[in-house]
Amino acid sequence: MLYVTESDVKENLSMKDLIPALKNFISDYGKGDALCTPRNRIIAGTHILNTMPASAPKYNVAGLKSYISSKNGFRAVVNVFTIDPPDLLAIVDANILGQMRTGALPAMITSLLLKQKSINFGIFGSGFQAETQLTGMATAFHIDKAFVYSRHRERSEAFVERYSRDLGLDIVSVDRPEEALRHSDVISTITTSRTPLFTADMLPDHYHINLAGGNLPNRSEVGPDVIGGSSSIIVEHLDQAFVESGEIIGSGMRKDDARLVEMAKFVSAPSQYSTGQRTIFKSMGIGIEDLCAAYVVLRNIDAI
């Protein structure tokens, strides 16, 4: 049994590898060739224990991301098993891994929705997870210009300074949400906001939004007007969306709403869906994504 550290993950997991791997794993899931169930949470007075299982028989792996969070911190690992023979192959540290797949997944979904190769990109948030939202999108597209909005201006300015230099992109920090929205083809939110970051009347005529910041019902990065005004809303898992997504719950939508599309079905057959020109991807995290990312790491260190 291997123990794969955060530094091992950092050295062996790139957006270039992860984005196409996620497409393959999730397409298998949509075709019934992989399995995944929603996150399970045990909420106690001092901590929350989360488990996220998945199985990918084509790759001879099954696994479970588990993580615990409390006021004193956060710890995550992915247990990876071989299916045949059944054995514990590795325990993979999953803090950087989770950050990477959270950024890679919206980039992959967006690349299936948009035909263009160059975009303007608006991002809300400038924390730990915002880095991979930007690098993921910069891997999938040529970014002509990026606009960063944060309620903490000093953080967004530091973010712009660092990633303009590191990625060689034209990035600007903006004072108002409208400035990040007006000229953006793709908008990603990665905040812990409990109140809407912007309203529908601020959006351009055509857009794609990745809502990636919240997986608790008391968080909502956009309000019912944005959800209601969109032509399609892609969710990772329909049942999970109605438990964890404050945006979906607050919109008053029903599970049989024709605009709701499950991610795996879309990824496995994108040409079968007419999604329109005002699309949303609501990302909350499911286990097949973390199993995929762990698999890529193990493949790159020749453990599989």
C-alpha positions as a Python dict, from the first residue, in 0.01 Angstrom:
ca = {
    (1, 'M'): (0, 0, 0),
    (2, 'L'): (133, 341, -102),
    (3, 'Y'): (97, 667, 83),
    (4, 'V'): (94, 955, -165),
    (5, 'T'): (174, 1292, -7),
    (6, 'E'): (60, 1639, -101),
    (7, 'S'): (401, 1706, -259),
    (8, 'D'): (367, 1388, -467),
    (9, 'V'): (25, 1506, -586),
    (10, 'K'): (157, 1851, -672),
    (11, 'E'): (438, 1703, -882),
    (12, 'N'): (224, 1447, -1063),
    (13, 'L'): (-113, 1613, -1132),
    (14, 'S'): (-143, 1867, -1412),
    (15, 'M'): (-445, 2031, -1573),
    (16, 'K'): (-324, 1898, -1909),
    (17, 'D'): (-363, 1540, -1781),
    (18, 'L'): (-662, 1588, -1553),
    (19, 'I'): (-910, 1762, -1785),
    (20, 'P'): (-924, 1482, -2048),
    (21, 'A'): (-916, 1214, -1778),
    (22, 'L'): (-1222, 1367, -1611),
    (23, 'K'): (-1401, 1366, -1944),
    (24, 'N'): (-1329, 993, -1985),
    (25, 'F'): (-1427, 892, -1630),
    (26, 'I'): (-1745, 1099, -1629),
    (27, 'S'): (-1843, 981, -1977),
    (28, 'D'): (-1811, 622, -1849),
    (29, 'Y'): (-2030, 717, -1554),
    (30, 'G'): (-2293, 856, -1790),
    (31, 'K'): (-2290, 535, -1995),
    (32, 'G'): (-2330, 317, -1686),
    (33, 'D'): (-1970, 191, -1700),
    (34, 'A'): (-1872, 362, -1373),
    (35, 'L'): (-2061, 415, -1049),
    (36, 'C'): (-2097, 702, -806),
    (37, 'T'): (-2334, 808, -529),
    (38, 'P'): (-2388, 1148, -365),
    (39, 'R'): (-2178, 1272, -75),
    (40, 'N'): (-2276, 1149, 270),
    (41, 'R'): (-2228, 1381, 568),
    (42, 'I'): (-2221, 1312, 939),
    (43, 'I'): (-2273, 1649, 1105),
    (44, 'A'): (-2176, 1662, 1471),
    (45, 'G'): (-2145, 1949, 1713),
    (46, 'T'): (-1772, 1999, 1655),
    (47, 'H'): (-1705, 1850, 1313),
    (48, 'I'): (-1841, 1726, 980),
    (49, 'L'): (-1729, 1392, 835),
    (50, 'N'): (-1784, 1358, 458),
    (51, 'T'): (-1754, 1047, 240),
    (52, 'M'): (-1773, 1028, -142),
    (53, 'P'): (-1755, 680, -303),
    (54, 'A'): (-1704, 581, -667),
    (55, 'S'): (-1603, 285, -882),
    (56, 'A'): (-1441, 277, -1229),
    (57, 'P'): (-1419, -88, -1340),
    (58, 'K'): (-1261, -1, -1678),
    (59, 'Y'): (-959, 125, -1486),
    (60, 'N'): (-977, -153, -1223),
    (61, 'V'): (-1013, 97, -939),
    (62, 'A'): (-1274, 187, -679),
    (63, 'G'): (-1232, 439, -404),
    (64, 'L'): (-1360, 670, -141),
    (65, 'K'): (-1273, 1030, -74),
    (66, 'S'): (-1320, 1108, 293),
    (67, 'Y'): (-1256, 1431, 472),
    (68, 'I'): (-1320, 1587, 809),
    (69, 'S'): (-1360, 1954, 884),
    (70, 'S'): (-1395, 2152, 1205),
    (71, 'K'): (-1316, 2498, 1334),
    (72, 'N'): (-957, 2377, 1377),
    (73, 'G'): (-898, 2272, 1017),
    (74, 'F'): (-956, 2028, 735),
    (75, 'R'): (-807, 1692, 632),
    (76, 'A'): (-886, 1492, 318),
    (77, 'V'): (-764, 1166, 164),
    (78, 'V'): (-870, 934, -118),
    (79, 'N'): (-850, 561, -51),
    (80, 'V'): (-791, 382, -382),
    (81, 'F'): (-860, 9, -412),
    (82, 'T'): (-789, -228, -697),
    (83, 'I'): (-1101, -420, -795),
    (84, 'D'): (-929, -739, -916),
    (85, 'P'): (-761, -852, -703),
    (86, 'P'): (-938, -657, -426),
    (87, 'D'): (-671, -468, -237),
    (88, 'L'): (-594, -127, -91),
    (89, 'L'): (-359, 24, -348),
    (90, 'A'): (-299, 372, -204),
    (91, 'I'): (-400, 646, 32),
    (92, 'V'): (-368, 978, -149),
    (93, 'D'): (-357, 1315, 26),
    (94, 'A'): (-642, 1514, -124),
    (95, 'N'): (-613, 1882, -39),
    (96, 'I'): (-424, 1984, -357),
    (97, 'L'): (-600, 1702, -544),
    (98, 'G'): (-939, 1849, -451),
    (99, 'Q'): (-827, 2197, -549),
    (100, 'M'): (-711, 2070, -889),
    (101, 'R'): (-1025, 1875, -978),
    (102, 'T'): (-1243, 2167, -862),
    (103, 'G'): (-1069, 2382, -1123),
    (104, 'A'): (-1040, 2119, -1396),
    (105, 'L'): (-1405, 2013, -1394),
    (106, 'P'): (-1565, 2349, -1493),
    (107, 'A'): (-1299, 2388, -1764),
    (108, 'M'): (-1390, 2048, -1907),
    (109, 'I'): (-1766, 2115, -1899),
    (110, 'T'): (-1720, 2462, -2050),
    (111, 'S'): (-1508, 2321, -2334),
    (112, 'L'): (-1798, 2091, -2429),
    (113, 'L'): (-2048, 2377, -2428),
    (114, 'L'): (-1854, 2647, -2614),
    (115, 'K'): (-1737, 2613, -2973),
    (116, 'Q'): (-1498, 2907, -2953),
    (117, 'K'): (-1134, 2859, -2850),
    (118, 'S'): (-1072, 3212, -2719),
    (119, 'I'): (-1272, 3366, -2435),
    (120, 'N'): (-1290, 3655, -2197),
    (121, 'F'): (-1314, 3515, -1846),
    (122, 'G'): (-1473, 3667, -1536),
    (123, 'I'): (-1392, 3516, -1198),
    (124, 'F'): (-1552, 3592, -862),
    (125, 'G'): (-1322, 3507, -572),
    (126, 'S'): (-946, 3527, -527),
    (127, 'G'): (-869, 3263, -264),
    (128, 'F'): (-710, 2916, -261),
    (129, 'Q'): (-956, 2765, -510),
    (130, 'A'): (-954, 3059, -752),
    (131, 'E'): (-603, 2971, -870),
    (132, 'T'): (-710, 2643, -1028),
    (133, 'Q'): (-1032, 2791, -1168),
    (134, 'L'): (-807, 3024, -1366),
    (135, 'T'): (-541, 2767, -1460),
    (136, 'G'): (-805, 2515, -1563),
    (137, 'M'): (-975, 2762, -1794),
    (138, 'A'): (-638, 2879, -1931),
    (139, 'T'): (-559, 2516, -2016),
    (140, 'A'): (-888, 2456, -2200),
    (141, 'F'): (-905, 2797, -2375),
    (142, 'H'): (-698, 3089, -2487),
    (143, 'I'): (-796, 3367, -2246),
    (144, 'D'): (-794, 3706, -2417),
    (145, 'K'): (-867, 3891, -2094),
    (146, 'A'): (-962, 3792, -1739),
    (147, 'F'): (-1153, 4005, -1490),
    (148, 'V'): (-1127, 3931, -1116),
    (149, 'Y'): (-1380, 4056, -863),
    (150, 'S'): (-1352, 4007, -488),
    (151, 'R'): (-1522, 4176, -196),
    (152, 'H'): (-1167, 4205, -59),
    (153, 'R'): (-997, 4432, -314),
    (154, 'E'): (-648, 4384, -170),
    (155, 'R'): (-677, 4007, -226),
    (156, 'S'): (-789, 4041, -585),
    (157, 'E'): (-505, 4283, -658),
    (158, 'A'): (-252, 4038, -512),
    (159, 'F'): (-412, 3757, -716),
    (160, 'V'): (-387, 3963, -1035),
    (161, 'E'): (-24, 4054, -971),
    (162, 'R'): (77, 3693, -911),
    (163, 'Y'): (-109, 3521, -1193),
    (164, 'S'): (-51, 3788, -1454),
    (165, 'R'): (316, 3716, -1395),
    (166, 'D'): (299, 3337, -1350),
    (167, 'L'): (57, 3260, -1635),
    (168, 'G'): (138, 3548, -1868),
    (169, 'L'): (-228, 3650, -1893),
    (170, 'D'): (-396, 3987, -1926),
    (171, 'I'): (-580, 4000, -1590),
    (172, 'V'): (-738, 4300, -1423),
    (173, 'S'): (-897, 4352, -1082),
    (174, 'V'): (-1237, 4523, -1097),
    (175, 'D'): (-1431, 4722, -839),
    (176, 'R'): (-1786, 4616, -928),
    (177, 'P'): (-1945, 4285, -1033),
    (178, 'E'): (-2078, 4446, -1352),
    (179, 'E'): (-1723, 4506, -1473),
    (180, 'A'): (-1641, 4135, -1446),
    (181, 'L'): (-1963, 4033, -1620),
    (182, 'R'): (-2016, 4277, -1902),
    (183, 'H'): (-1756, 4147, -2146),
    (184, 'S'): (-1712, 3789, -2021),
    (185, 'D'): (-1805, 3482, -2224),
    (186, 'V'): (-1743, 3255, -1924),
    (187, 'I'): (-1799, 3343, -1558),
    (188, 'S'): (-1682, 3130, -1265),
    (189, 'T'): (-1769, 3186, -900),
    (190, 'I'): (-1559, 3030, -625),
    (191, 'T'): (-1667, 3195, -300),
    (192, 'T'): (-1833, 3103, 27),
    (193, 'S'): (-2103, 3367, -21),
    (194, 'R'): (-2445, 3320, 136),
    (195, 'T'): (-2594, 3603, -67),
    (196, 'P'): (-2603, 3650, -447),
    (197, 'L'): (-2288, 3795, -601),
    (198, 'F'): (-2475, 3947, -895),
    (199, 'T'): (-2821, 3967, -1049),
    (200, 'A'): (-2960, 3856, -1386),
    (201, 'D'): (-2983, 4210, -1522),
    (202, 'M'): (-2604, 4245, -1492),
    (203, 'L'): (-2534, 3953, -1725),
    (204, 'P'): (-2455, 3977, -2098),
    (205, 'D'): (-2700, 3829, -2352),
    (206, 'H'): (-2496, 3510, -2394),
    (207, 'Y'): (-2300, 3351, -2112),
    (208, 'H'): (-2185, 3037, -1939),
    (209, 'I'): (-2157, 3042, -1559),
    (210, 'N'): (-1972, 2790, -1342),
    (211, 'L'): (-2102, 2802, -983),
    (212, 'A'): (-1827, 2625, -793),
    (213, 'G'): (-1815, 2780, -448),
    (214, 'G'): (-2092, 2621, -244),
    (215, 'N'): (-2206, 2270, -153),
    (216, 'L'): (-2417, 2358, 147),
    (217, 'P'): (-2780, 2471, 129),
    (218, 'N'): (-2708, 2791, 323),
    (219, 'R'): (-2472, 2917, 52),
    (220, 'S'): (-2597, 3075, -267),
    (221, 'E'): (-2369, 3254, -512),
    (222, 'V'): (-2660, 3360, -736),
    (223, 'G'): (-3030, 3409, -674),
    (224, 'P'): (-3347, 3268, -833),
    (225, 'D'): (-3344, 3535, -1104),
    (226, 'V'): (-3015, 3405, -1250),
    (227, 'I'): (-3124, 3041, -1230),
    (228, 'G'): (-3467, 3126, -1373),
    (229, 'G'): (-3321, 3326, -1662),
    (230, 'S'): (-3087, 3051, -1779),
    (231, 'S'): (-3159, 2813, -2065),
    (232, 'S'): (-2987, 2505, -1914),
    (233, 'I'): (-2848, 2412, -1573),
    (234, 'I'): (-2605, 2120, -1560),
    (235, 'V'): (-2565, 1953, -1219),
    (236, 'E'): (-2329, 1676, -1113),
    (237, 'H'): (-2600, 1466, -951),
    (238, 'L'): (-2969, 1555, -951),
    (239, 'D'): (-3053, 1427, -602),
    (240, 'Q'): (-2741, 1586, -455),
    (241, 'A'): (-2826, 1922, -612),
    (242, 'F'): (-3159, 1932, -426),
    (243, 'V'): (-2981, 1862, -96),
    (244, 'E'): (-2663, 2069, -124),
    (245, 'S'): (-2712, 2353, -373),
    (246, 'G'): (-2854, 2668, -219),
    (247, 'E'): (-2901, 2806, -570),
    (248, 'I'): (-3110, 2511, -693),
    (249, 'I'): (-3310, 2478, -371),
    (250, 'G'): (-3379, 2851, -357),
    (251, 'S'): (-3488, 2869, -719),
    (252, 'G'): (-3804, 2668, -659),
    (253, 'M'): (-3720, 2435, -948),
    (254, 'R'): (-3855, 2080, -957),
    (255, 'K'): (-3646, 1776, -1040),
    (256, 'D'): (-3844, 1725, -1360),
    (257, 'D'): (-3764, 2073, -1493),
    (258, 'A'): (-3655, 2023, -1855),
    (259, 'R'): (-3369, 2271, -1814),
    (260, 'L'): (-3192, 2049, -1559),
    (261, 'V'): (-2929, 1818, -1710),
    (262, 'E'): (-2715, 1569, -1519),
    (263, 'M'): (-2347, 1616, -1591),
    (264, 'A'): (-2262, 1253, -1671),
    (265, 'K'): (-2540, 1222, -1928),
    (266, 'F'): (-2429, 1546, -2093),
    (267, 'V'): (-2059, 1455, -2100),
    (268, 'S'): (-2129, 1109, -2244),
    (269, 'A'): (-2341, 1251, -2530),
    (270, 'P'): (-2312, 1633, -2553),
    (271, 'S'): (-2446, 1649, -2909),
    (272, 'Q'): (-2781, 1516, -2789),
    (273, 'Y'): (-2848, 1828, -2580),
    (274, 'S'): (-2962, 2168, -2701),
    (275, 'T'): (-2843, 2378, -2408),
    (276, 'G'): (-2908, 2728, -2539),
    (277, 'Q'): (-2692, 3037, -2494),
    (278, 'R'): (-2737, 3109, -2122),
    (279, 'T'): (-2596, 2805, -1945),
    (280, 'I'): (-2497, 2724, -1588),
    (281, 'F'): (-2287, 2443, -1445),
    (282, 'K'): (-2345, 2393, -1072),
    (283, 'S'): (-2046, 2207, -927),
    (284, 'M'): (-2060, 2053, -579),
    (285, 'G'): (-1820, 1759, -603),
    (286, 'I'): (-1881, 1386, -642),
    (287, 'G'): (-1650, 1093, -577),
    (288, 'I'): (-1585, 990, -939),
    (289, 'E'): (-1395, 1317, -987),
    (290, 'D'): (-1162, 1255, -693),
    (291, 'L'): (-1112, 891, -789),
    (292, 'C'): (-1017, 1007, -1138),
    (293, 'A'): (-768, 1262, -1006),
    (294, 'A'): (-612, 1004, -773),
    (295, 'Y'): (-589, 759, -1064),
    (296, 'V'): (-401, 1017, -1274),
    (297, 'V'): (-151, 1071, -993),
    (298, 'L'): (-98, 698, -943),
    (299, 'R'): (-59, 645, -1318),
    (300, 'N'): (198, 923, -1340),
    (301, 'I'): (408, 772, -1060),
    (302, 'D'): (381, 428, -1228),
    (303, 'A'): (181, 279, -941),
    (304, 'I'): (-93, 152, -1178),
}
